[in-house]
Amino acid sequence: MTRDPAIEQSRTMPRLRGRAASFNPTTRFDPFVLEPDPAELEPHELRNVPTRFYIDTSKSILARNESPDVGFTYSLNAYRGCEHGCIYCYARPSHEYLGWSAGLDFETKILVKRTAPELLSKALSAPSWEPQPVALSGNTDPYQPVERRLRLSRGCLEVFLRHRNPVVIITKNGLVRRDVDLLTELAGFNLVRVMVSITTLNPELVSVMEPRTSRPADRLRTVETLASAGIPVGVMVAPVIPGLTDHEMPNIIRAAADRGARKAGYVLLRLPGAVKPLFIHWLETELPYHARKVLERLREMRGGRLTDSRFGRRMRGTGIWADTIAHLFRTACTEAGFNEPWPPLSTKAFRRFAAQPGLFE
C-alpha cells in the first residue's frame, strides 16, 4: 500500500500539550514545505505552542452555502481557525486558503472579524435581504475560548435580536450559557435554536481529541441550563467515529433528553484533504489499539476509501455499518421522544433598519 508522505512526516513529530495536531502538513497550494527536526526543538517548544490572533478585515460577513446536505443557506463565522483544536474538524483545510496549514496553524493562528456585528447589521438592513435563519457559525465554533474576551458572537446575537432575524447556534462550548439572557429573548419570538455538539461522554478521550473544548459534563449542564430557560436546545452527536464512539450514541441522546434536549442529529466522521493525515497520526499516536478498527470500519462505510465528498453520502456513509448507525440513531431518538420535527423558526417579526437610523427611528 502506498504511504502518504504527510503521514510519514507526522510520525516523527512529538505530542504537544493542549493541542490535538502536532504538526503542520503540507498545504495543497505550497510547492515547498519546511519540516522541523524534533531533535532540534527546545523543551518549551515541545510543551507549548502559543495562540496568536490576527485582525480579519473582511467587508462582508454572511457566507452562502450551496450544499444540499446542510440545512441552512447562510452562515456567519466571526472567527477563522479554532482554538478548540478538534483533531477531526472538517474546517481545518479552509486555513490553507489563508496561506497557513490545516494542522497546528488552524488551532494557533486565529483570524478575528472585529466588525462582525456591524457587518451583520449592514447585511440584514440591505433591501435584498430575505429574512431567514442564519447559522452561527457552521465552520468554526462561535464560542471558542477567545469569545469570552472579545464577545463577537454575543454582539451578533444582539443584532439578530434587534432585527428579529432567526439564528441557529452550533457549539461544543459551555460559554454559550453566558448569553442565556439574549437567547431567552430570541426564544420569545421563536427566533433561536441551539445545538450542543457532544462527540463522546468520555472526558479522557475529549482531553486528547478535543483538547480545548468544554468537557462532556459541562456540555450536558449547558443543555439543562438552556432548556430550563425555555430555549429550544438539541444535541448533535458529531462526528460519529465508527469503532470508537458510535456505541455511545444512545447514551449521549438519553443523557441530553434527560436534561431537556428536544432534538438530535448526527454526522459521520469526515476526513477531507489534510484532515486525513492529521487524524491518522493522532489515532496511531493516542489510540494505537483502536486505529486499525476505526480506519477499516470507515473504509467500509466510504466505499473502500477514507473519505467520500459526494452529496448525500458524505454525512452518513453507505453499507451495513452506516445502516446500523442510522438504525441505532433512530431507535435512540424514539426512546428519547425525539419523534416530532421542530416547528420552523419565525420571520414574522423581522425588522429592517436603515444603515443610519433617523432621529425618530
Secondary structure, 3 states (H helix, E strand, C coil): CCCCHHHHHHCCCCCCCCCCCCCCCCCCCCCCCCCCCHHHCCHHHHHCCCCEEEECCCCCCEEECCCCCCCCCEEECCEECCCCCCCCCCCHHHHHHHCCCCCHHHHHEEEECCCHHHHHHHHHHCCCCCCCCEEECCCCCCCCCCHHHHCHHHHHHHHHHHHCCCEEEEECCHHHHHHHHHHHHHHHCCCEEEEEECCCCCHHHHHHHCCCCCCHHHHHHHHHHHHHCCCCEEEEEEEECCCCCHHHHHHHHHHHHHCCCCCEEEEECCCCCCHHHHHHHHHHHHCHHHHHHHHHHHHHHCCCCCCCCCCCCCCCCCCHHHHHHHHHHHHHHHHHCCCCCCCCCCCCCCCCCCCCCCCCC
